[in-house]
Every structure is written in C-alpha cells, then in structure tokens.
Amino acid sequence: MIDEVLTVLRPRPGGSYLDGTVGGGGHSEGLLDHSSPDGRLLCTDADPDALERASKRLIRFNGRVIMRQAWLDEVPAVAHTLGYTPLDGALVDLGLSSDQLDNAARGFSFMHDGPLDMRFDPTHGYTAAQLINQSDVAYLTHILREYGEVLRAGKVAEAIWSARPISTTFQLRDAVAGIARSRGRIHPATQVFQALRIAANDELRRLSDALPQLVDCLAPGGRLAVITFHSLEDRIVKQAFRRFATRSDMQPEAEIYTALSNVTVRLITHKPIMPSEAEVAANARARSAKLRVVEKLG
Ligand SMILES: C[S@@+](CC[C@H](N)C(=O)[O-])C[C@H]1O[C@@H](n2cnc3c(N)ncnc32)[C@H](O)[C@@H]1O
C-alpha cells in the first residue's frame, strides 16, 4: 500500500519521519524519495536481518536515514534519544515480510520445513517450539484462542500437546492436520501458526503499548499510519485511535494514556483504507491489509 501510505503521510523536504517496521525497506524508500532532498527517516525493526537488507536497499540515502534494532514499544524512546521527535509522520506496517515468511530457517511458515522458531529477533526470547514444549494444555489453548481465534482451540491444543516434543514447522503442521478447522478458504494451520508467532513475539501487547507513545511523538499536524493484517491487530488500532480522538472516552485505568492528557487527535480514516484490486492481484498476501491513520492536532 505504498501509494496510499505516501498520500496520507504526505512526506515533504525537511520533515522527520519514522518507519517502525522497516522490513525490506519498500515504504522507507518511498518516504525518503518523497522527502528529498533533506527529509530524514528513522528505520527500526526487531529483526536484525531486515535491518541489514533495508540498509543495502537504502544506501543511496546515506546521511538521511538511521537504522536501529528495536521492538515497536521501544521505538518512541529510541526516536527521542536520537533527536527524531517531534515526528512529521510515522508508519507501522505490522506482521511479516515476504523475506521472513519464505525463509525456512526462520520457521514462520507451514509451507517450508524448518526449525519452529518464529522470533522476529532470533537472538532473544523463546522460540515457538520452546513455547509449545514448555506449556501446558491450558496455556496452549489460551494462546490459540486469544491470538489465533482458532476454532476448537482446546482440541487443537491437546493435539499439539500430545505430539510434543515439537521442533519443526512440519511437525506442528502435521500435529494439527485433521483437527484444526479453517475459517474461509485459508489453510487450517494458518491461525495456529499466527497464534504462536504472536505469542512468541508478544505482538499485541507491544502494539497496544506503542500506539499512545507513537502519537505522543508526533508534531502538531503529524500523522501516524498503521497497516494491520488480521482482525486482532486491527481491533486494537481501531479502538485506540477512537479513544485518542475522543478524549472523554479515554479510560484513566490505563496509566499509559495519562501521557496523552493534553493530546487531541483527528481520525483521518473513519473506515480503513484497503489495498487496490490491482495490488491484491499482484500480491495475494496484501488482501487482508487495512490502513488506519490519525493526525495530531495542535
Ligand atoms: C510487513 S513487514 C514490513 C514491510 C515494509 N513496510 C516494507 O516496505 O518492506 C513487517 C516488519 O515488521 C517487523 N515487526 C513486526 N512486529 C514488530 C514489532 N512488534 N516490533 C518490531 N518489529 C516488528 C517484522 O520483523 C517485519 O520486518
């Protein structure tokens, strides 16, 4: 959704921007091109391989771009420390890059046999295999239900638990074959893999924590654009943006929102922007993408 992102973020020369999920660097390249000659961009990602690839792609912008490894909820602090705030625009493009999905060694896909890793940062934390092998059925059920909306989560969790120890993607795929039910036309293992990836990377908690802080980093008139790929992420973004836009609805129980007590945000997208038919035809993975945008008021 590169054109849509550039339209809503309106990068301009001299501006200060953030790409909080640089991935392969496609969106970053567009932001740098459109903010030439002196707009600057902070690129972050939890995945060191992504940063390395993006650095090569963006080498011609040397001097206008900084790369840092960071989880989404750490990015606001990094932006402050590096003097990138206030930001004129920030992008978060959640989920997985094609490079990650297609690399069997990363263990994200049931289409490729490989170690069941699934960590965005392979140097820290628990792999998906460790999560499975060290969890009981109740916790596995919780992961599958909360992070994958897996149908018959208890039965699927029992099947996984009985198949332990699990160390590869194909072992997990085979363990749920015939038990996991698909929603729509997707492969039955899709939501099981999604659930474990979200758990291994603590993705939903990081997203919830990051959103108010990212809004806090914006300059007046600055915009935050978030692209999500499944309903759990989209619900978090939609509800957070609505809360930010109607301060009276903000819940004081969330300590994090107190930082926003003087902030007013305008919803730029009341309904999410979806990818064009042409983009979906060219890249089937884009079909579930949703783009939501807010703008910080003065
Ligand atoms: C869909 S890709 C981004 C693609 C990128 N916009 C491009 O143009 O190539 C998502 C990226 O976000 C990173 N990511 C996902 N969740 C993250 C999180 N919570 N913290 C940091 N990075 C995250 C992944 O490692 C991946 O590289």
The ligand as a MOL file (V3000), in Angstrom:
LIG
                    3D

  0  0  0     0  0            999 V3000
M  V30 BEGIN CTAB
M  V30 COUNTS 27 29 0 0 0
M  V30 BEGIN ATOM
M  V30 1 C 5.1840 -6.4050 6.7030 0
M  V30 2 S 6.8590 -6.2490 7.1650 0 CHG=1
M  V30 3 C 7.2060 -4.5800 6.7640 0
M  V30 4 C 7.4380 -4.3740 5.2910 0
M  V30 5 C 7.9390 -2.9910 4.9690 0
M  V30 6 N 6.9280 -1.9830 5.2050 0
M  V30 7 C 8.4490 -2.9010 3.5560 0
M  V30 8 O 8.0920 -1.9590 2.8350 0
M  V30 9 O 9.2300 -3.7640 3.1530 0 CHG=-1
M  V30 10 C 6.7550 -6.1960 8.8970 0
M  V30 11 C 8.0790 -5.9910 9.6280 0
M  V30 12 O 7.7670 -5.5800 10.9330 0
M  V30 13 C 8.5950 -6.2180 11.8660 0
M  V30 14 N 7.8040 -6.2920 13.0950 0
M  V30 15 C 6.5730 -6.8410 13.2600 0
M  V30 16 N 6.1370 -6.6610 14.5050 0
M  V30 17 C 7.1060 -5.9660 15.1540 0
M  V30 18 C 7.2290 -5.4490 16.4760 0
M  V30 19 N 6.2630 -5.6260 17.3850 0
M  V30 20 N 8.3400 -4.7710 16.7990 0
M  V30 21 C 9.3230 -4.5700 15.8720 0
M  V30 22 N 9.2700 -5.0410 14.6130 0
M  V30 23 C 8.1700 -5.7190 14.2550 0
M  V30 24 C 8.9260 -7.5610 11.2600 0
M  V30 25 O 10.1730 -8.0210 11.7300 0
M  V30 26 C 8.9370 -7.2410 9.7550 0
M  V30 27 O 10.2410 -6.9710 9.3130 0
M  V30 END ATOM
M  V30 BEGIN BOND
M  V30 1 1 1 2
M  V30 2 1 2 3
M  V30 3 1 2 10
M  V30 4 1 3 4
M  V30 5 1 4 5
M  V30 6 1 5 6
M  V30 7 1 5 7
M  V30 8 2 7 8
M  V30 9 1 7 9
M  V30 10 1 10 11
M  V30 11 1 11 12
M  V30 12 1 11 26
M  V30 13 1 12 13
M  V30 14 1 13 14
M  V30 15 1 13 24
M  V30 16 1 14 15
M  V30 17 1 14 23
M  V30 18 2 15 16
M  V30 19 1 16 17
M  V30 20 1 17 18
M  V30 21 2 17 23
M  V30 22 1 18 19
M  V30 23 2 18 20
M  V30 24 1 20 21
M  V30 25 2 21 22
M  V30 26 1 22 23
M  V30 27 1 24 25
M  V30 28 1 24 26
M  V30 29 1 26 27
M  V30 END BOND
M  V30 END CTAB
M  END
